[in-house]
């Protein structure tokens, strides 16, 4: 009985963790056509599980999901490059459920283009 209970608890935990991972990393909620946005960074986060910026374009402010900080750093995109007031161009996929969100494939800042995926 003890062994069955342990297995059941472990299985429930694995299912819960898998659901959390799929919810966070599920990219199926984004359009398949790549879009390009340019604007000014109003806010940025260089934190795990992934960075993000709020990019003010001519018509609205976008929440842009970036890569994890370790990947951005390894590819030459430093936290300093994403400072507020910096002009950036982002290419990525718009969210199908949030009309103000985009998942970035690449970002260009100060003439440097960085692949994020």
C-alpha positions in Angstrom: 0.0 0.0 0.0 2.8 2.4 0.9 4.5 1.7 -2.4 1.3 2.4 -4.4 0.7 5.6 -2.6 4.3 6.8 -3.3 3.9 5.9 -7.0 0.6 7.8 -7.2 2.0 10.9 -5.5 5.1 10.8 -7.8 2.8 10.4 -10.9 0.6 13.3 -9.8 3.6 15.5 -9.3 5.0 14.6 -12.7 1.7 15.4 -14.4 1.5 18.8 -12.6 5.0 19.7 -13.6 4.5 18.6 -17.2 1.3 20.8 -17.4 3.2 23.8 -16.1 6.0 23.3 -18.6 3.6 22.9 -21.5 1.6 26.0 -20.5 4.8 28.1 -20.3 6.5 26.8 -23.4 3.5 26.2 -25.6 4.2 28.2 -28.7 1.1 27.0 -30.4 -0.7 30.1 -29.3 1.1 32.3 -31.9 0.5 33.0 -35.5 2.7 31.3 -38.1 3.5 34.4 -40.2 6.4 36.4 -39.0 5.8 40.1 -38.3 8.2 43.0 -37.9 7.8 45.8 -35.3 9.9 48.9 -34.6 9.7 51.2 -31.7 11.1 52.4 -28.4 11.7 50.2 -25.4 9.5 51.4 -22.5 10.3 48.6 -20.0 12.5 45.6 -20.0 13.1 42.4 -18.0 16.3 40.4 -18.3 15.1 37.6 -15.9 14.3 33.9 -16.1 12.5 32.1 -17.4 12.8 34.5 -20.4 13.4 38.2 -20.9 10.8 40.6 -22.2 10.4 44.2 -23.4 7.5 46.5 -23.7 7.9 48.1 -27.2 6.1 51.3 -28.0 5.2 51.4 -31.7 3.3 54.0 -33.6 -0.1 52.4 -32.8 0.3 50.6 -29.4 2.7 49.1 -26.8 3.6 45.5 -27.3 4.7 42.9 -24.8 7.5 41.1 -26.5 8.7 37.7 -25.2 12.4 37.3 -25.6 14.8 34.3 -25.0 16.2 33.2 -21.6 18.9 35.6 -20.3 21.6 33.0 -20.7 20.8 32.6 -24.4 20.6 36.3 -25.0 23.9 36.9 -23.2 25.6 34.1 -25.1 24.5 35.6 -28.4 25.6 39.1 -27.5 22.4 40.7 -26.4 23.2 42.3 -23.0 20.9 43.7 -20.4 22.4 47.1 -21.1 21.3 46.9 -24.8 17.6 46.7 -23.7 17.6 49.8 -21.6 14.5 52.0 -21.6 14.5 54.6 -24.4 16.4 52.4 -26.8 15.0 52.0 -30.3 14.6 48.3 -31.3 13.2 46.3 -34.2 11.7 42.9 -33.4 10.7 40.1 -35.8 8.4 37.5 -34.4 5.0 35.9 -34.1 1.9 37.7 -32.8 -0.1 35.9 -30.1 -3.5 34.5 -31.2 -5.0 35.2 -27.8 -3.4 38.6 -26.8 -3.4 41.2 -29.5 -0.6 43.1 -27.8 1.9 40.2 -27.4 4.6 38.9 -29.7 7.2 36.1 -29.4 10.4 37.3 -30.8 12.6 35.4 -33.2 15.2 38.1 -33.5 15.9 41.6 -32.3 17.9 44.4 -33.7 19.3 47.0 -31.3 22.0 49.6 -32.1 22.6 48.0 -35.5 23.2 44.5 -34.1 20.8 41.7 -34.9 20.5 38.8 -32.5 18.8 35.5 -33.2 16.8 34.5 -30.1 15.5 31.0 -30.9 
